[in-house]
């Protein structure tokens, strides 16, 4: 929990601090908007993940309880998702982005279990899945007024706003999708050979018996 609060606090420096690089006289407005949107997205995503997990537990086990892990990782998912658009979307859009981020986190976690992928800290659903959603969110929700404040123009707006600005314009959304595909391709090309090699050699895999006993005991000499 403390680590999540530390990350959330640092996220304001990351998102709001980026506004200091803008060369515009509306810099303070962009900075304030980034702070508000960061808060709304992180909060809404955490609440959605917490209650969605509660519903699933009640449905499948009959014994629902609040699991703080989902609240923390859900909040981080919302913070990741809003980072790309924090200065160019309206607050209501930040809530929507956070809401979807919370659901995507839950779906991503479920997908890891189904695929039997070991991700102890849920980095894939938090950072990869919601990082991609954050890029798409810019292309969907970027507001003309907020773009003008941040960059001095709003030639290409979010897809949902484009219908009131001369017809459907998916230019910004297409740019975000191309950027997302480039990032995925770049990381795959660079890292996949290393992962395949490490998996083949088994260098990072612990002994199965030690996994059953508990790595805290075998690796660190204690239960805590």
Phi, psi and omega in degrees: 000315180298320178298321178296317178297321178297316178296315181299316178299316179294335181296331177294321176295325180288307184285309181289323181296331179297333180294338180293343179275351182285139178260072183210154180278359176255023182303319182294325179292319179295319180298314180295319179297319179299320178295316179297313182294324177299316179295313183295316182292315178297318180292314182294320179295319179296317180295317180298313181296319181298311184282328177296319177294322178300317179296317180295318179298318180295323183287319188260338181240338183077003181231076182287145173205156180280117178259110186295337179302320181288327175297315183291309181291328175297317178297317178297325177298317177296321178294319177298315185294328184272349187302316183291334188242007189301331182261001185230008178240157177285158180303323179297325178291327177296322177296317179296314179300317178295320179300312179295323179299320177298318178293318180295325176299314180296316179295321179295319178297316178298321179295322178298319179295316180296323180275355180059045176260133183272107177226088190299329183250012179056040180293328182293306179293327182287308189264314183285306183298311183278341169294318177294318178297324178298321176295317179295323180301324176299313182293340181265321193245001182301122185274139178303315182294319181288324175297319179296321178295320186280320189238357178084000178202164177219056183296319180233116186255177176300149186303321182290339177267344189293335182291336177265009180231049174093018178108171184300127178225106182257020183300311181295317179298318179296320178298319179294320179295319178297317177299318179297316179295323178296316180298314180299315180295318180298312181295319180298315182295323183280317191263333184303317178302322179293317181294319178297317180297313181296321179293320181293319181281337181071025185291326184261010182262126178282164179294135181305321179296321178293328177295320180292316179294321182122124183291334176299325180284311186285329184262329188241355174075024179193172181267349183245000000 
